[in-house]
Amino acid sequence: MIGRLLLLAALLALIAVLVEWRLLDRDAAPAVPEPARPGYYLMDVNLEEFSANGRPRLGVLAASAAEEPASGQVTLHQVAVDYYALAGQGWRLTAAAARVPRGGRVVEFEGDVRMSGRPAGEVELAELRTARLTLDTDREHAQTRDLVTLAFGRHLMHARGLQADLKAGSLRLESDVHGLFNP
């Protein structure tokens, strides 16, 4: 009887060792990360913002918009922004892409950025071209440190960097300013 009990105990111990060995020897299946998904993804975006007096202030058109859930940043593609500045003035800003952080106060435009409109008192259309531009929508201020080309009428200027106060209608070129003024 004792022999049978020892044999049974040995058999149970062997089963326990085999089970333990089998569990430890297994490679844990690699965890498959869940694919990152945007918080939202929109096509053919058309947004309007109005000022306190009910007049249009900003209009945003984009081919697509996607939110990154972790940061809340929204990326827009093929962007056009209509900015209604001073009375009677309108500016259009286009870019390949724009990034809007959570809160949406500062917009970073990138890729063939163009801003065109008619300055106050001018007959000719003005156009600004650069690679990147930052627009602060609260302060109504635009800036870049990149190369800038400013064309108005037959006049052409090149510079590195600019500061623009859209509310006051003023523009300051920062450095390396070169111009060509044709009569």
Order of alpha helices (4+ residues) and beta strands (2+ residues): alpha-beta-beta-beta-beta-beta-beta-beta-beta-beta
